[in-house]
Amino acid sequence: MIIVTDTAKAKIKQNLAKRGKGVGIRIGVRTTGCSGLAYVLEYVDKYDGEEGVINYAQNDFCVLVSLKDDPYLNGLTMDWVRNGLNEGFDFVNPNERDRCGCGESFRV
């Protein structure tokens, strides 16, 4: 299960509207950085029940996760945060054992 906070939902809906297309987002992980894994987020223009993908449907959009990435992301909370002049999506993952010093990658 992936939890998307109300603030993150509003930002995703705003971004989809600004793009003028899209049905949701895809969240995944890729190998990189000091600790091994980093979060990847992309907007999805079309979803037609592709195989090997879990759809964590929200009211207004879908959140897609591949079966390969789901073990790393199960229980993830996604939020939109503003810190001074910086803003962006924040991922709180109970599966993380630690993060690198720069905060860009994590290990499970």
BAMAR-911928 format. One line per field, with one value per atom (N, C-alpha, C): chain; atom name; residue number from 1; x, y, z. Coordinates in nm, 3 decimals. Atoms other than C-alpha are relative to their C-alpha. Layout:
c = [A:...]
a = [CA:...]
k = [NUM:...]
px = [X:...]
py = [Y:...]
pz = [Z:...]
end
This chain:
c = [A:A:A:A:A:A:A:A:A:A:A:A:A:A:A:A:A:A:A:A:A:A:A:A:A:A:A:A:A:A:A:A:A:A:A:A:A:A:A:A:A:A:A:A:A:A:A:A:A:A:A:A:A:A:A:A:A:A:A:A:A:A:A:A:A:A:A:A:A:A:A:A:A:A:A:A:A:A:A:A:A:A:A:A:A:A:A:A:A:A:A:A:A:A:A:A:A:A:A:A:A:A:A:A:A:A:A:A:A:A:A:A:A:A:A:A:A:A:A:A:A:A:A:A:A:A:A:A:A:A:A:A:A:A:A:A:A:A:A:A:A:A:A:A:A:A:A:A:A:A:A:A:A:A:A:A:A:A:A:A:A:A:A:A:A:A:A:A:A:A:A:A:A:A:A:A:A:A:A:A:A:A:A:A:A:A:A:A:A:A:A:A:A:A:A:A:A:A:A:A:A:A:A:A:A:A:A:A:A:A:A:A:A:A:A:A:A:A:A:A:A:A:A:A:A:A:A:A:A:A:A:A:A:A:A:A:A:A:A:A:A:A:A:A:A:A:A:A:A:A:A:A:A:A:A:A:A:A:A:A:A:A:A:A:A:A:A:A:A:A:A:A:A:A:A:A:A:A:A:A:A:A:A:A:A:A:A:A:A:A:A:A:A:A:A:A:A:A:A:A:A:A:A:A:A:A:A:A:A:A:A:A:A:A:A:A:A:A:A:A:A:A:A:A]
a = [N:CA:C:N:CA:C:N:CA:C:N:CA:C:N:CA:C:N:CA:C:N:CA:C:N:CA:C:N:CA:C:N:CA:C:N:CA:C:N:CA:C:N:CA:C:N:CA:C:N:CA:C:N:CA:C:N:CA:C:N:CA:C:N:CA:C:N:CA:C:N:CA:C:N:CA:C:N:CA:C:N:CA:C:N:CA:C:N:CA:C:N:CA:C:N:CA:C:N:CA:C:N:CA:C:N:CA:C:N:CA:C:N:CA:C:N:CA:C:N:CA:C:N:CA:C:N:CA:C:N:CA:C:N:CA:C:N:CA:C:N:CA:C:N:CA:C:N:CA:C:N:CA:C:N:CA:C:N:CA:C:N:CA:C:N:CA:C:N:CA:C:N:CA:C:N:CA:C:N:CA:C:N:CA:C:N:CA:C:N:CA:C:N:CA:C:N:CA:C:N:CA:C:N:CA:C:N:CA:C:N:CA:C:N:CA:C:N:CA:C:N:CA:C:N:CA:C:N:CA:C:N:CA:C:N:CA:C:N:CA:C:N:CA:C:N:CA:C:N:CA:C:N:CA:C:N:CA:C:N:CA:C:N:CA:C:N:CA:C:N:CA:C:N:CA:C:N:CA:C:N:CA:C:N:CA:C:N:CA:C:N:CA:C:N:CA:C:N:CA:C:N:CA:C:N:CA:C:N:CA:C:N:CA:C:N:CA:C:N:CA:C:N:CA:C:N:CA:C:N:CA:C:N:CA:C:N:CA:C:N:CA:C:N:CA:C:N:CA:C:N:CA:C:N:CA:C:N:CA:C:N:CA:C:N:CA:C:N:CA:C:N:CA:C:N:CA:C]
k = [1:1:1:2:2:2:3:3:3:4:4:4:5:5:5:6:6:6:7:7:7:8:8:8:9:9:9:10:10:10:11:11:11:12:12:12:13:13:13:14:14:14:15:15:15:16:16:16:17:17:17:18:18:18:19:19:19:20:20:20:21:21:21:22:22:22:23:23:23:24:24:24:25:25:25:26:26:26:27:27:27:28:28:28:29:29:29:30:30:30:31:31:31:32:32:32:33:33:33:34:34:34:35:35:35:36:36:36:37:37:37:38:38:38:39:39:39:40:40:40:41:41:41:42:42:42:43:43:43:44:44:44:45:45:45:46:46:46:47:47:47:48:48:48:49:49:49:50:50:50:51:51:51:52:52:52:53:53:53:54:54:54:55:55:55:56:56:56:57:57:57:58:58:58:59:59:59:60:60:60:61:61:61:62:62:62:63:63:63:64:64:64:65:65:65:66:66:66:67:67:67:68:68:68:69:69:69:70:70:70:71:71:71:72:72:72:73:73:73:74:74:74:75:75:75:76:76:76:77:77:77:78:78:78:79:79:79:80:80:80:81:81:81:82:82:82:83:83:83:84:84:84:85:85:85:86:86:86:87:87:87:88:88:88:89:89:89:90:90:90:91:91:91:92:92:92:93:93:93:94:94:94:95:95:95:96:96:96:97:97:97:98:98:98:99:99:99:100:100:100:101:101:101:102:102:102:103:103:103:104:104:104:105:105:105:106:106:106:107:107:107:108:108:108]
px = [0.084:0.000:0.089:-0.068:0.116:-0.098:0.084:-0.022:0.045:-0.027:-0.045:-0.075:0.064:-0.110:-0.088:0.089:-0.376:0.079:-0.085:-0.103:0.063:-0.060:0.070:-0.107:0.108:-0.265:-0.033:0.031:-0.339:0.107:-0.109:0.004:0.001:0.005:-0.027:-0.114:0.113:-0.372:0.030:-0.038:-0.239:0.098:-0.098:0.056:-0.064:0.069:-0.168:-0.084:0.081:-0.400:0.089:-0.093:-0.104:0.056:-0.050:0.026:-0.108:0.111:-0.320:-0.028:0.021:-0.303:0.056:-0.055:-0.226:-0.107:0.093:-0.397:0.056:-0.057:-0.155:0.152:-0.145:0.199:0.048:-0.069:0.442:0.114:-0.107:0.668:0.083:-0.088:0.970:0.131:-0.135:1.328:0.099:-0.107:1.653:0.129:-0.129:2.005:0.086:-0.083:2.221:0.053:-0.043:2.405:0.083:-0.086:2.595:-0.062:0.065:2.336:-0.065:0.047:2.213:-0.128:0.128:1.855:-0.046:0.059:1.677:-0.142:0.139:1.311:-0.008:0.026:1.185:-0.150:0.140:0.859:-0.018:0.030:0.709:-0.151:0.142:0.372:-0.037:0.047:0.169:-0.114:0.103:-0.036:-0.111:0.100:-0.214:0.026:-0.011:-0.281:-0.115:0.105:-0.466:0.022:-0.012:-0.405:0.121:-0.120:-0.051:0.039:-0.036:0.076:0.123:-0.114:0.317:0.001:0.010:0.191:-0.116:0.104:-0.005:-0.055:0.064:-0.255:-0.056:0.050:-0.293:-0.089:0.089:-0.592:-0.036:0.048:-0.673:-0.134:0.128:-1.000:0.014:-0.011:-0.873:0.115:-0.114:-0.563:0.047:-0.054:-0.372:0.147:-0.141:-0.043:0.046:-0.045:0.136:0.137:-0.126:0.414:0.022:-0.029:0.583:0.010:-0.011:0.572:0.142:-0.142:0.954:0.034:-0.031:0.960:-0.088:0.095:0.663:0.059:-0.056:0.863:0.080:-0.077:1.084:-0.091:0.086:0.787:-0.124:0.119:0.519:0.001:0.009:0.407:0.049:-0.053:0.554:-0.108:0.084:0.400:0.066:-0.050:0.438:-0.066:0.050:0.403:0.060:-0.056:0.460:0.039:-0.047:0.673:0.067:-0.066:0.795:0.090:-0.100:1.113:0.075:-0.062:1.211:-0.030:0.019:1.265:-0.011:0.004:1.277:-0.135:0.122:0.973:0.011:-0.003:0.917:-0.068:0.058:0.784:0.097:-0.079:0.905:-0.053:0.037:0.906:0.042:-0.027:0.878:-0.028:0.008:0.950:0.041:-0.035:0.934:0.100:-0.095:1.152:0.144:-0.137:1.453:0.076:-0.089:1.740:0.082:-0.072:1.938:0.006:-0.017:2.000:0.143:-0.134:2.321:-0.004:-0.010:2.441:-0.068:0.064:2.309:-0.150:0.143:1.965:-0.056:0.047:1.949:-0.025:0.019:1.968:-0.021:0.032:1.866:0.031:-0.024:1.918:-0.114:0.103:1.659:0.060]
py = [-0.118:0.000:0.125:-0.128:0.352:0.107:-0.107:0.652:0.131:-0.132:0.988:0.101:-0.098:1.280:0.095:-0.095:1.539:0.109:-0.102:1.795:-0.052:0.060:1.559:-0.026:0.022:1.468:0.129:-0.130:1.836:0.039:-0.036:1.889:-0.088:0.091:1.582:0.041:-0.042:1.693:0.132:-0.128:2.046:-0.022:0.028:1.911:-0.070:0.067:1.681:0.101:-0.103:1.975:0.093:-0.090:2.196:-0.066:0.073:1.926:-0.012:0.014:1.902:-0.142:0.141:1.524:-0.082:0.090:1.224:-0.061:0.073:0.966:-0.023:0.022:0.954:0.005:0.003:0.885:-0.143:0.128:0.596:0.027:-0.011:0.556:-0.128:0.115:0.329:0.031:-0.019:0.286:-0.034:0.034:0.278:-0.010:0.018:0.177:0.123:-0.119:0.482:0.044:-0.069:0.692:-0.081:0.057:0.614:-0.123:0.107:0.388:-0.106:0.105:0.202:0.024:-0.019:0.307:0.145:-0.134:0.630:-0.010:-0.003:0.713:0.063:-0.051:0.774:0.027:-0.035:0.953:0.055:-0.052:1.009:0.006:-0.012:1.119:-0.098:0.102:0.861:0.058:-0.054:0.965:-0.099:0.101:0.635:-0.126:0.127:0.325:-0.089:0.091:0.029:-0.140:0.127:-0.240:-0.082:0.073:-0.327:-0.105:0.112:-0.653:0.032:-0.020:-0.654:0.132:-0.131:-0.323:-0.001:-0.017:-0.252:0.141:-0.130:0.033:0.034:-0.050:0.205:0.121:-0.104:0.403:0.102:-0.109:0.740:0.044:-0.044:0.925:0.062:-0.076:1.144:-0.043:0.044:0.965:-0.136:0.128:0.637:0.016:0.009:0.556:-0.140:0.128:0.281:-0.037:0.052:0.065:-0.137:0.131:-0.229:-0.103:0.108:-0.564:-0.012:0.007:-0.552:0.102:-0.107:-0.223:0.000:-0.004:-0.288:-0.041:0.036:-0.470:0.115:-0.113:-0.159:0.116:-0.116:0.081:-0.027:0.034:-0.105:0.072:-0.076:0.120:0.144:-0.134:0.435:0.107:-0.119:0.772:0.107:-0.104:1.038:0.131:-0.130:1.402:0.108:-0.118:1.746:0.096:-0.087:1.966:0.125:-0.125:2.322:0.034:-0.032:2.410:0.124:-0.124:2.773:0.021:-0.018:2.825:-0.133:0.132:2.450:-0.066:0.078:2.236:-0.122:0.120:1.888:-0.116:0.120:1.540:-0.059:0.062:1.373:-0.142:0.140:0.996:-0.049:0.058:0.841:-0.150:0.142:0.472:-0.083:0.083:0.226:-0.110:0.104:-0.014:0.049:-0.055:0.221:-0.037:0.023:0.110:0.124:-0.126:0.428:0.072:-0.084:0.713:0.051:-0.059:0.858:0.140:-0.132:1.188:0.110:-0.104:1.392:-0.021:0.026:1.227:-0.042:0.035:1.129:-0.148:0.143:0.753:-0.067:0.072:0.490:-0.149:0.145:0.127:-0.066:0.076:-0.133:-0.123]
pz = [0.000:0.000:0.000:0.003:-0.079:0.044:-0.052:0.107:-0.064:0.057:-0.070:0.085:-0.086:0.163:-0.083:0.069:0.079:-0.073:0.062:0.006:-0.129:0.120:-0.239:-0.106:0.097:-0.401:-0.073:0.062:-0.461:-0.100:0.091:-0.618:-0.125:0.115:-0.841:-0.094:0.082:-0.960:-0.071:0.060:-1.021:-0.116:0.105:-1.222:-0.120:0.110:-1.428:-0.079:0.068:-1.504:-0.081:0.069:-1.597:-0.127:0.117:-1.833:-0.107:0.094:-1.991:-0.042:0.029:-1.999:0.115:-0.101:-1.782:0.086:-0.085:-1.566:0.140:-0.132:-1.274:-0.001:-0.015:-1.163:0.012:-0.020:-1.161:0.098:-0.099:-0.857:-0.008:0.004:-0.867:0.068:-0.052:-0.758:-0.110:0.092:-0.952:0.081:-0.066:-0.856:-0.028:0.014:-0.791:0.137:-0.121:-0.533:0.097:-0.104:-0.217:0.065:-0.075:-0.056:-0.088:0.088:-0.361:-0.077:0.066:-0.443:0.010:-0.001:-0.533:-0.053:0.046:-0.587:-0.139:0.133:-0.939:-0.009:0.017:-1.015:-0.141:0.133:-1.358:-0.017:0.030:-1.488:-0.110:0.092:-1.680:-0.083:0.087:-1.982:-0.028:0.033:-2.040:0.082:-0.072:-1.831:-0.044:0.044:-1.969:0.058:-0.072:-1.709:-0.037:0.042:-1.812:0.104:-0.084:-1.671:0.084:-0.087:-1.378:0.072:-0.064:-1.238:0.099:-0.101:-0.921:-0.013:0.007:-0.939:0.137:-0.128:-0.601:-0.030:0.051:-0.728:0.109:-0.082:-0.575:-0.061:0.054:-0.633:-0.139:0.124:-0.919:-0.091:0.080:-1.046:0.051:-0.042:-1.029:0.041:-0.040:-0.859:-0.040:0.055:-1.052:0.055:-0.052:-0.910:-0.062:0.057:-1.082:0.112:-0.098:-0.905:0.052:-0.038:-0.901:0.108:-0.095:-0.707:0.124:-0.111:-0.478:0.135:-0.130:-0.205:0.065:-0.053:-0.170:0.043:-0.018:-0.167:0.085:-0.076:0.029:0.136:-0.124:0.316:-0.015:0.027:0.155:0.019:-0.006:0.241:-0.085:0.090:-0.026:0.039:-0.041:0.075:-0.089:0.068:-0.081:0.110:-0.108:0.143:-0.057:0.034:0.129:0.118:-0.101:0.320:-0.044:0.046:0.279:-0.147:0.144:-0.094:-0.075:0.063:-0.165:0.021:-0.013:-0.233:-0.089:0.081:-0.364:0.072:-0.059:-0.303:0.100:-0.106:0.014:0.019:-0.015:0.059:0.138:-0.131:0.405:-0.015:0.032:0.368:0.122:-0.117:0.662:-0.033:0.041:0.459:-0.004:0.004:0.458:0.126:-0.114:0.678:0.028:-0.016:0.617:-0.134:0.118:0.374:-0.003:0.010:0.241:0.058:-0.062:0.385:-0.079:0.081:0.093:-0.012:0.002:0.121:-0.134:0.135:-0.246:-0.020:0.017:-0.204:0.136:-0.123:0.049:-0.017:-0.001:0.145:0.078:-0.072:0.248:0.063]
end
